[in-house]
């Protein structure tokens, strides 16, 4: 079945460590997104990519990095420079360009806890 | 920020009652979507309304859009306990060449049996 897969679902990290969250989609979507969600809050955009080998910063990109080497994959690295990384991270994908209706398809999320 | 605003932030009702959630936005849009999020899960798309539409129905869902007021509402009729979730609006900025999407802050709906 087509869909978007995030892994791991739960992740624990010590302070000072980098961690990479995986996001893979087989929907043939050009655009992919990473959002952060804190308890009781809406979604805040970290990074997004409209096409392979290109990505743009969102509203809260500091302390995060991404790559888009393949259409199917958009991994997010939470670096030690992110001061408050404990959160729920959501990856999404959509069609891009003229076909983009704005409808996003979401993964099930990754919950990162910094100990 | 172009982030949308939703109200109420939280809504608590009994089964069988209707639930209305509102979303206001700041930019010009092409489309507006509503999503549902169960606790600890990803968001699931519910319904899309285009900027040239005023109302749309899907099952027990009714969405309205008023572009002059830059607002949208989601009505869930005859609510059920299973409707308990957070609901978010999302819209595409018409002026963005990069396809920028924005979300509202969400409404937490609790439906009591």
Interface residues (C-beta under 8 A of the other chain):
Chain A: X6 X31 X33 X35 X40 X41 X42 X43 X45 X48 X50 X56 X59 X88 X90 X92 X94 X96 X97 X100 X101 X102 X103 X104 X105 X106 X107 X108 X109 X111
Chain B: X1 X3 X30 X31 X32 X33 X35 X40 X41 X42 X43 X44 X45 X48 X88 X90 X91 X92 X98 X99 X100 X101 X103 X104 X105 X106 X108
